[in-house]
Amino acid sequence: MKKLINWICNPPVNGPSAILFLRLMAGAVFFWEGILKFVYPNQGVGRFTKLGFPIPETMANFVATAEIIGGLLLILGLFTRFVAIYFIAEMIVAILSTKISLYLGTSPLPLPAAPPKIGFWAVLHEIRSDYAQTLTCVFLLIEGAGRKSLDAVRSKINPSVEKKKIVSVSSYSR
């Protein structure tokens, strides 16, 4: 358990600078989707109510707030692995709660505007953003936020983390 916590708390920060673009893409989408849940009730409380979530107002507000804060943290590259884990879990719940009923044709949400309206191809069409967001978060979980991130700045401020890694690696080489 200690290794897992250490792995989550100390992501690699030597990845390519281009990781910034993935953080900007995923973080911005989560950020504005969070805002939309507050601005448009059909995207927040109304949607959570239709989907049958318990305490839909509380759940919608929690998810919206987490998306706004988490989106900003991804953009900044701060606590990237924590945020990525949360968003991966959120996206799995979103996919399961909305796409299974679309596949079966029993969705309480409005059907897509254009064919296919139900079934396998409808799900593939409607899942495209969820899929991209999930895989981007999986990438960030594995690779970290990259050199141009606050996680990188944080690792330079706390060099003891790097020393511990060096010591543990050198002890294995004996």
C-alpha angles and dihedrals in degrees: 000000000000090000091051093050090047090049092051095044096047110045120178112268101185096084122122119291088239089076083082089074092056090048091049092050098047096035094050093049092050090045096053094039087056091052091048090057089061097039099046116040091201087065095044127022094007093053094046089049093051090048091054099243114166113250091006096188093053092043094048092048092047093049092045092050092046090050093051095047094038092047091054091047091052091049090051093041094234123145085354098168094049091050093044091053091051093048094047089054091045093051092049089053091046092051094046094045097048112023102050091059090045089054091050094043093240099106115145087207123083112278119245114285094238133033135310090062101168138011136043098324093046089054092049091050095046095043096057097101093041090050094050093046093048095049092045089054091048088053092050091047091055102036102030128222098303132230096306097063142097087243086064091049090048092052091053091051091051103042092164087082091060092045091053090052092049093048093048092048094047092049089059093054093063 
